């Protein structure tokens, strides 16, 4: 289960980047 925290960080980073892109498009 040591891999889970790192994986969560990667997912969070990718999700954050996508959320910014979507937010930018909506504005």
ZADO-509490 format. One record per residue: residue in three letters; x, z, y of N, C-alpha, C in turn. Coordinates in pm, whole numbers, padded with zeros to 5 digits, always signed. Atoms other than C-alpha are relative to their C-alpha. Example, Ala and Ser with C-alpha at 12.3 -4.5 7.8 and 13.67 -1.06 7.14 Angstrom:
<sites>
ALA+00089+00000-00119+01230+00780-00450+00090+00000+00120;SER-00082-00006-00119+01367+00714-00106-00077+00073+00109;
</sites>
This chain:
<sites>
UNK+00083+00000-00121+00000+00000+00000+00087+00000+00127;UNK-00088+00000-00118+00306-00003+00229-00016-00130+00078;UNK+00012+00129-00065+00231-00365+00307-00120-00003+00096;UNK+00124+00004-00079-00109-00284+00458+00020+00020+00151;UNK-00017-00019-00145+00003-00144+00799+00059-00122+00068;UNK-00064+00119-00059+00228-00444+00866-00100-00114+00005;UNK+00101+00107+00006-00048-00683+00758-00105+00022+00109;UNK+00101-00031-00103-00293-00505+00989+00054-00035+00138;UNK-00061+00031-00130-00049-00545+01279-00002-00151+00024;UNK+00000+00146-00013-00019-00920+01212-00142-00049+00030;UNK+00139+00043-00021-00397-00960+01189-00043+00036+00142;UNK+00037-00044-00135-00438-00760+01510+00060-00094+00103;UNK-00067+00090-00094-00185-00983+01686-00068-00135+00005;UNK+00064+00132+00005-00348-01305+01568-00140+00009+00061;UNK+00135-00016-00054-00697-01175+01648+00005+00015+00152;UNK-00013-00019-00144-00581-01066+01993+00027-00133+00071;UNK-00032+00130-00060-00436-01411+02065-00124-00089+00000;UNK+00121+00084+00007-00756-01584+01948-00105+00051+00097;UNK+00100-00057-00091-00973-01345+02148+00033-00042+00144;UNK-00039+00041-00135-00772-01428+02462-00034-00147+00022;UNK+00029+00144-00013-00811-01801+02396-00150-00021+00018;UNK+00146+00015-00010-01188-01767+02345-00046+00050+00137;UNK+00038-00056-00130-01217-01548+02656+00037-00099+00111;UNK-00045+00097-00101-01020-01808+02855-00094-00120+00004;UNK+00090+00116+00006-01248-02089+02736-00137+00034+00061;UNK+00133-00037-00051-01565-01896+02825+00001+00010+00152;UNK-00011-00008-00147-01438-01847+03181+00031-00140+00049;
</sites>
